[in-house]
Amino acid sequence: MLFVMTMVASASTEYDDDISKQKRYSATLRSARSGDAQAQYTLGMSYRSGAFTYIDHKMSVYWLELAAKQDVYEAIKELADIYTYRASGEGKSDKAIMLYKKLVDSLKDTKAMISIGKIYQNGWGKEINKDSASYWYQEALHYGDKNAEKHIESLKEGGISFTDELVNETVRIRDVQQPLFPTAFVIGNSDYENSYLPNPVNDAQALHKKFNKLGITSKLNLNLSQREMYDSISAFAEEASVYDVAILYYAGHAVQDKGVNYLIPIDVEHKADYREVLAQCVNVDSIFDSFKKHNVGAAIVILDACRDNRALLGRSRGAGGKGLSPSSLKPLGTFVAYATQSGEIAEDGEEGKNSPFMKALLTALDQPNSQINDVFERVKDLVSKESRGRQIPVYVNNLRENFIFNNPELYDR
C-alpha cells in the first residue's frame, strides 16, 4: 500500500502573510470538497489546532477520516491517536488499534506498535492484557526503537505508561466536547422583481456577522432562486450532520396555505392560479425532511418572514392567508421561531437598516450564556414593545437538549 505523505506546515507556504485566514479556509475547503487528500488533512488539522479555523473536534475527525480513507499517513496516525485519547469509556480503542496496525503492516511503524502496547497495558477501552502489551513492545524493540525498552521495564514493574501529554490531550478533548457545537445557514432574499424588500439582505448579513463573532460556523446566502434554495439547503443539511445543532435563518417573503408554510424565492413568477405560485416556492416541511434524511441531531429554524406579500402575490387568485402557521411545524428535536403570530405580517423596518425582529435578536444574542428560550422571550418582549403589540414573535421548542447561545466556554476560540 502506498501512503500519501503530507505536512500541514507546507500548506502555509502557499499563502502570503497578507491573505486572511478566511481566504485560506475557503481555498482549502474547496480543495477538500473536491477530494484533495492533502487539503482534507490540512483542514482536519486546522480544526484540531485552530491554525486558520476555530477548534472543532467533530469537524477535525470528519476531515481526517476522509483523508485517512485516501491513505494519508499523518491522517491515519492522527486519527489513531485521537481514538486512543478517547478510548476510555467511549469504545474507540478497537478503531485505534485497527489504524495503528495499518501503519505497522505498511510501514513497520514502531511508534504505532508502542501505542498498541500502551492500550493493552493501561486498559484504555479494553481489558488490561500484559501479554499483548509485551508483544507489541518487543516488536517495536525488534525493529530498532530503543524507546520500547522503558515501556517493557514499566510493564515488568507493574506500572502504567500514561504520559502527561496524553493526560493533557484527554482533558482538552473532553473540554471541547462538552458544549453543543452549532453550524448556521443564513438566507436573505430581497431582490424580488415585483416586490423588492430592502432589509432581508441587511438582516442576513448582520446575523451572519454576529454568528461568526460568537464562533458559529455560518454560511451567508443572498437572493436565491428556488433551485438554489433547495440545493444549498440540502448541502447544508448534509454538512450539518457532523455538528450537534443546525441553525437555519430565513429573511424574505413567505406565505402559508392551509397550514403549510412556504418560503418565496426571488425567481417566483406571477401566475393566475395561486397553486402554480406555491409550486415555485420552498415548502418549509422539505427543510425538516432534509435534516431528517441526513440525521441532523437538532435543528433551530428562524423564520423572519411573513413580510407584506400583497404586491408580490396580489394578482394571483386564492392568495392564501397572511403570515405563517406555527401549528404546522413541531418535529421532535427542533426549535422553530417565527417573526410574528399566525395570520399577521412582520414589519420590514426602516429601509437600509434591520427588521424589528432582527434588531431584537441581535440584542438578545449579546447576553452571554443565554438559554434559547430566554433569547426568544427577550426578542418577543423587544419586538412587541417597539411595534406596540402589532407584531408578537412566537416560537415552538421541541429540542431534546437545551441550547446555549453566546457560551464563552464554547466560543472563546
C-alpha positions as CSV (number, residue, x, y, z in Angstrom):
1,M,0.0,0.0,0.0
2,L,1.3,3.4,-0.9
3,F,0.8,6.1,1.7
4,V,0.4,9.7,0.9
5,M,2.8,11.8,2.9
6,T,1.9,15.4,3.6
7,M,2.7,18.2,6.1
8,V,0.5,20.9,7.5
9,A,3.3,23.4,7.6
10,S,3.8,23.1,3.8
11,A,0.3,24.3,3.1
12,S,1.0,27.6,4.9
13,T,3.8,28.5,2.3
14,E,1.1,28.7,-0.4
15,Y,-0.4,31.8,1.3
16,D,1.1,35.2,1.6
17,D,1.0,36.8,5.0
18,D,-1.4,39.5,3.8
19,I,-4.1,36.9,2.8
20,S,-6.7,36.4,5.5
21,K,-7.3,33.2,7.3
22,Q,-10.8,33.2,5.8
23,K,-9.4,33.1,2.3
24,R,-7.1,30.3,3.3
25,Y,-10.0,28.4,4.8
26,S,-12.2,28.9,1.7
27,A,-9.5,27.7,-0.7
28,T,-8.7,24.7,1.5
29,L,-12.3,23.8,1.9
30,R,-12.9,24.0,-1.9
31,S,-10.0,21.6,-2.5
32,A,-11.0,19.3,0.3
33,R,-14.6,19.1,-1.0
34,S,-13.2,18.2,-4.5
35,G,-11.5,15.2,-2.9
36,D,-7.9,16.6,-2.5
37,A,-6.5,14.3,0.3
38,Q,-3.8,16.8,1.4
39,A,-6.5,19.6,1.7
40,Q,-8.7,17.3,3.7
41,Y,-5.8,16.5,6.1
42,T,-4.8,20.2,6.3
43,L,-8.4,21.2,7.1
44,G,-8.7,18.4,9.7
45,M,-5.6,19.5,11.4
46,S,-6.7,23.2,11.4
47,Y,-9.9,22.2,13.1
48,R,-7.8,20.4,15.7
49,S,-5.2,23.1,16.3
50,G,-7.1,26.3,15.4
51,A,-4.4,27.3,12.7
52,F,-6.9,29.0,10.4
53,T,-10.2,27.9,11.8
54,Y,-11.7,27.6,15.3
55,I,-11.1,24.4,17.2
56,D,-13.8,21.8,16.4
57,H,-13.2,18.2,17.4
58,K,-16.0,16.8,15.4
59,M,-15.1,18.6,12.2
60,S,-11.4,17.6,12.7
61,V,-12.3,13.9,12.9
62,Y,-14.7,14.3,9.9
63,W,-12.0,15.6,7.6
64,L,-9.2,13.4,8.9
65,E,-11.3,10.3,8.3
66,L,-11.8,11.4,4.7
67,A,-8.0,11.9,4.3
68,A,-7.3,8.6,6.0
69,K,-9.5,6.7,3.5
70,Q,-7.1,8.0,0.9
71,D,-4.2,6.6,2.9
72,V,-2.7,9.8,4.1
73,Y,-0.2,8.6,6.7
74,E,-0.4,11.6,9.0
75,A,-4.2,11.4,9.0
76,I,-4.2,7.8,9.9
77,K,-1.8,8.4,12.7
78,E,-3.6,11.4,14.0
79,L,-6.9,9.6,14.0
80,A,-5.4,6.6,15.8
81,D,-4.1,9.0,18.5
82,I,-7.5,10.7,18.8
83,Y,-9.2,7.4,19.2
84,T,-6.6,6.3,21.8
85,Y,-7.2,9.5,23.8
86,R,-10.9,9.0,23.6
87,A,-10.7,5.2,24.3
88,S,-11.6,5.4,28.0
89,G,-15.3,4.8,28.2
90,E,-16.0,5.5,24.6
91,G,-15.2,2.2,22.9
92,K,-12.7,3.8,20.4
93,S,-9.8,1.5,21.2
94,D,-10.7,-1.0,18.5
95,K,-10.6,1.7,15.9
96,A,-7.3,3.0,17.2
97,I,-5.7,-0.5,17.1
98,M,-7.0,-1.1,13.6
99,L,-5.4,2.2,12.4
100,Y,-2.2,1.5,14.2
101,K,-2.0,-2.0,12.7
102,K,-2.5,-0.4,9.3
103,L,0.7,1.7,9.9
104,V,2.5,-1.4,11.2
105,D,1.6,-3.6,8.3
106,S,2.6,-1.0,5.7
107,L,5.4,0.9,7.3
108,K,6.6,-1.1,10.3
109,D,5.9,2.0,12.3
110,T,7.4,1.4,15.7
111,K,5.5,4.3,17.4
112,A,2.3,2.6,16.3
113,M,3.5,-0.6,17.8
114,I,4.2,1.1,21.1
115,S,0.8,2.8,21.1
116,I,-0.9,-0.5,20.7
117,G,1.1,-1.8,23.6
118,K,0.0,1.2,25.8
119,I,-3.6,0.5,25.0
120,Y,-3.3,-3.1,26.3
121,Q,-1.0,-2.2,29.2
122,N,-3.2,0.6,30.5
123,G,-6.6,-0.9,29.7
124,W,-7.8,2.1,27.6
125,G,-11.2,0.9,26.4
126,K,-10.1,-2.7,26.7
127,E,-9.3,-5.3,29.4
128,I,-5.7,-5.0,30.6
129,N,-3.6,-7.6,28.7
130,K,0.1,-7.5,29.7
131,D,1.0,-10.3,27.3
132,S,-0.4,-8.4,24.3
133,A,1.4,-5.2,25.6
134,S,4.6,-7.1,25.9
135,Y,4.3,-8.5,22.4
136,W,3.9,-5.0,20.8
137,Y,6.7,-3.5,22.8
138,Q,9.0,-6.4,21.8
139,E,8.1,-5.9,18.2
140,A,9.0,-2.2,18.4
141,L,12.3,-3.1,20.0
142,H,12.9,-5.7,17.3
143,Y,12.6,-3.0,14.7
144,G,15.1,-0.8,16.4
145,D,13.0,1.5,18.6
146,K,15.0,1.9,21.9
147,N,12.1,3.8,23.5
148,A,10.3,0.4,23.7
149,E,12.8,-0.6,26.5
150,K,11.3,1.8,29.1
151,H,7.8,0.5,28.3
152,I,9.0,-3.1,28.7
153,E,10.6,-2.1,32.0
154,S,7.4,-0.4,33.3
155,L,5.4,-3.5,32.4
156,K,7.7,-5.6,34.5
157,E,7.4,-3.2,37.4
158,G,3.6,-3.4,37.1
159,G,3.2,0.3,36.3
160,I,1.3,2.0,33.6
161,S,2.5,4.1,30.7
162,F,0.2,7.1,30.9
163,T,2.2,10.2,29.9
164,D,1.4,13.7,30.9
165,E,1.0,14.6,27.2
166,L,-1.8,12.0,26.9
167,V,-3.5,13.2,30.1
168,N,-3.5,16.8,28.9
169,E,-4.8,15.8,25.5
170,T,-7.6,13.8,27.0
171,V,-8.6,16.7,29.2
172,R,-8.5,19.1,26.2
173,I,-10.7,17.0,24.1
174,R,-13.2,16.4,26.8
175,D,-13.4,20.2,27.5
176,V,-14.0,20.8,23.8
177,Q,-16.7,18.2,23.6
178,Q,-18.9,19.4,26.5
179,P,-20.9,22.2,24.7
180,L,-23.2,21.6,21.8
181,F,-21.5,22.5,18.5
182,P,-23.7,24.5,16.1
183,T,-23.4,25.5,12.4
184,A,-25.6,28.0,10.7
185,F,-27.1,28.7,7.2
186,V,-28.3,32.2,6.7
187,I,-30.6,33.3,3.8
188,G,-31.6,36.8,2.9
189,N,-34.0,37.3,-0.1
190,S,-34.5,41.0,-1.2
191,D,-34.4,41.2,-5.0
192,Y,-38.0,40.2,-5.8
193,E,-38.9,41.6,-9.3
194,N,-42.3,43.0,-8.3
195,S,-42.0,43.4,-4.5
196,Y,-38.4,44.4,-3.5
197,L,-37.7,44.1,0.2
198,P,-34.8,46.4,1.3
199,N,-33.9,44.7,4.6
200,P,-33.7,40.9,4.3
201,V,-30.2,41.1,2.9
202,N,-29.2,43.5,5.6
203,D,-30.7,41.2,8.2
204,A,-28.9,38.1,6.9
205,Q,-25.6,39.9,6.7
206,A,-26.0,41.2,10.3
207,L,-26.8,37.8,11.7
208,H,-24.0,36.1,9.7
209,K,-21.6,38.6,11.2
210,K,-23.0,38.0,14.7
211,F,-22.7,34.2,14.4
212,N,-19.1,34.5,13.3
213,K,-18.4,36.7,16.2
214,L,-19.9,34.1,18.5
215,G,-17.8,31.4,16.9
216,I,-20.6,29.7,15.0
217,T,-19.7,28.5,11.5
218,S,-22.1,30.4,9.3
219,K,-22.7,30.4,5.6
220,L,-24.3,33.5,4.0
221,N,-26.6,33.1,1.1
222,L,-28.3,36.1,-0.6
223,N,-31.1,36.3,-3.2
224,L,-31.6,32.7,-4.0
225,S,-33.8,31.1,-6.7
226,Q,-36.0,28.1,-5.9
227,R,-33.4,25.7,-7.3
228,E,-30.6,27.4,-5.4
229,M,-32.6,27.3,-2.1
230,Y,-33.4,23.6,-2.4
231,D,-29.8,22.6,-3.5
232,S,-28.0,24.7,-0.9
233,I,-30.3,23.7,2.0
234,S,-29.8,20.1,1.1
235,A,-26.0,20.5,1.0
236,F,-26.1,22.3,4.3
237,A,-28.1,19.5,5.9
238,E,-25.5,17.0,4.8
239,E,-22.7,19.1,6.2
240,A,-24.6,19.8,9.4
241,S,-24.8,16.1,10.2
242,V,-21.3,16.2,11.8
243,Y,-22.4,19.0,14.2
244,D,-24.7,18.9,17.2
245,V,-27.0,21.7,16.1
246,A,-28.0,23.1,12.7
247,I,-29.3,26.7,12.6
248,L,-31.2,27.9,9.6
249,Y,-32.3,31.6,9.3
250,Y,-34.5,32.9,6.5
251,A,-35.4,36.5,5.8
252,G,-37.7,37.4,2.9
253,H,-41.2,36.8,1.6
254,A,-43.1,33.8,2.8
255,V,-46.7,32.6,2.9
256,Q,-48.9,29.9,4.4
257,D,-51.6,28.0,2.7
258,K,-53.9,25.6,4.6
259,G,-51.4,25.4,7.4
260,V,-48.4,24.7,5.2
261,N,-45.6,27.3,5.2
262,Y,-43.7,28.3,2.1
263,L,-40.6,30.4,1.6
264,I,-40.7,32.5,-1.5
265,P,-37.5,32.6,-3.7
266,I,-36.6,35.6,-5.8
267,D,-37.4,34.0,-9.1
268,V,-41.1,33.4,-8.4
269,E,-43.4,34.3,-11.3
270,H,-46.9,35.6,-11.1
271,K,-49.5,33.0,-12.2
272,A,-53.3,33.2,-12.5
273,D,-53.6,30.2,-10.3
274,Y,-52.2,30.6,-6.8
275,R,-51.3,26.9,-6.7
276,E,-48.8,27.5,-9.5
277,V,-47.2,30.2,-7.4
278,L,-46.8,27.8,-4.5
279,A,-45.2,25.2,-6.8
280,Q,-42.4,27.8,-7.3
281,C,-41.8,28.2,-3.6
282,V,-39.9,26.2,-1.0
283,N,-42.1,24.1,1.3
284,V,-40.7,24.5,4.9
285,D,-41.5,20.9,5.6
286,S,-39.0,19.9,3.0
287,I,-36.3,21.5,5.1
288,F,-37.0,19.3,8.0
289,D,-37.2,16.3,5.7
290,S,-33.7,17.1,4.5
291,F,-32.5,17.4,8.1
292,K,-34.0,14.0,8.9
293,K,-32.6,12.4,5.8
294,H,-29.0,13.5,6.9
295,N,-29.5,12.6,10.5
296,V,-29.2,16.1,11.8
297,G,-29.4,15.8,15.6
298,A,-31.1,19.1,16.4
299,A,-32.3,21.9,14.2
300,I,-33.1,25.6,15.0
301,V,-35.1,27.3,12.3
302,I,-35.7,31.1,12.5
303,L,-38.2,32.5,10.0
304,D,-38.0,36.2,9.8
305,A,-40.6,36.2,7.1
306,C,-44.3,36.9,6.7
307,R,-43.4,40.4,5.3
308,D,-46.1,42.1,3.2
309,N,-46.7,39.9,0.1
310,R,-49.6,41.9,-1.4
311,A,-47.5,43.4,-4.2
312,L,-45.9,40.1,-4.9
313,L,-48.9,37.8,-4.8
314,G,-51.9,40.2,-5.0
315,R,-52.6,39.4,-8.7
316,S,-52.9,35.6,-8.0
317,R,-56.2,34.1,-7.2
318,G,-56.6,32.5,-3.8
319,A,-53.6,34.3,-2.4
320,G,-53.9,32.3,0.9
321,G,-53.5,33.6,4.5
322,K,-51.2,36.2,5.8
323,G,-48.3,35.2,7.9
324,L,-47.0,31.7,8.7
325,S,-48.6,28.9,10.6
326,P,-46.7,27.9,13.8
327,S,-49.0,24.9,14.4
328,S,-47.8,23.1,11.3
329,L,-44.2,22.5,12.5
330,K,-43.5,20.6,15.7
331,P,-40.9,17.9,14.8
332,L,-39.1,16.4,17.7
333,G,-35.6,17.7,18.1
334,T,-36.4,21.1,16.6
335,F,-36.9,24.7,17.6
336,V,-38.8,27.0,15.3
337,A,-39.1,30.8,15.8
338,Y,-41.5,33.0,13.8
339,A,-41.2,36.7,13.5
340,T,-44.8,37.2,14.2
341,Q,-48.0,35.4,15.1
342,S,-50.1,33.3,12.6
343,G,-52.1,35.5,10.3
344,E,-50.1,38.6,10.9
345,I,-47.5,40.4,8.8
346,A,-43.9,41.0,10.1
347,E,-42.6,44.5,9.6
348,D,-39.6,45.0,7.3
349,G,-38.3,48.0,9.2
350,E,-36.7,51.3,8.0
351,E,-35.1,50.9,4.6
352,G,-31.4,50.3,4.8
353,K,-31.4,49.0,8.4
354,N,-32.8,45.9,10.0
355,S,-36.2,44.5,10.7
356,P,-37.6,44.9,14.2
357,F,-37.2,41.1,14.7
358,M,-33.5,41.2,13.7
359,K,-32.7,44.2,15.8
360,A,-34.2,42.4,18.8
361,L,-32.4,39.1,18.0
362,L,-29.0,40.8,17.7
363,T,-29.6,42.5,21.1
364,A,-30.7,39.3,22.7
365,L,-27.7,37.3,21.4
366,D,-25.3,39.8,23.1
367,Q,-26.2,38.3,26.5
368,P,-23.7,35.6,27.4
369,N,-24.8,32.1,28.4
370,S,-28.4,32.6,27.2
371,Q,-30.7,29.6,27.0
372,I,-32.6,29.5,23.7
373,N,-36.0,30.1,25.3
374,D,-34.6,33.2,27.2
375,V,-33.2,34.6,23.9
376,F,-36.5,34.4,22.1
377,E,-38.5,35.6,25.1
378,R,-36.3,38.6,25.1
379,V,-36.9,39.0,21.3
380,K,-40.7,38.8,21.8
381,D,-40.6,41.5,24.5
382,L,-38.5,43.9,22.5
383,V,-40.4,43.5,19.2
384,S,-43.8,43.7,21.0
385,K,-42.8,46.9,22.7
386,E,-41.4,48.5,19.5
387,S,-44.4,47.6,17.4
388,R,-46.9,48.5,20.2
389,G,-48.3,45.0,20.1
390,R,-48.8,44.8,16.3
391,Q,-46.1,42.2,15.9
392,I,-45.5,39.5,18.5
393,P,-42.9,36.8,17.7
394,V,-43.7,33.2,18.7
395,Y,-41.6,30.0,19.0
396,V,-42.1,26.3,19.4
397,N,-39.4,24.4,21.3
398,N,-39.2,20.6,20.8
399,L,-35.4,20.3,21.4
400,R,-34.2,17.2,23.3
401,E,-31.4,19.2,24.9
402,N,-31.2,22.8,25.9
403,F,-29.1,25.0,23.6
404,I,-27.0,27.9,25.0
405,F,-26.3,31.0,22.8
406,N,-23.1,33.1,23.4
407,N,-21.4,30.4,25.5
408,P,-17.9,31.7,26.3
409,E,-16.7,28.2,27.1
410,L,-17.6,27.2,23.5
411,Y,-16.9,30.3,21.5
412,D,-13.7,31.6,23.0
413,R,-11.6,30.2,20.2
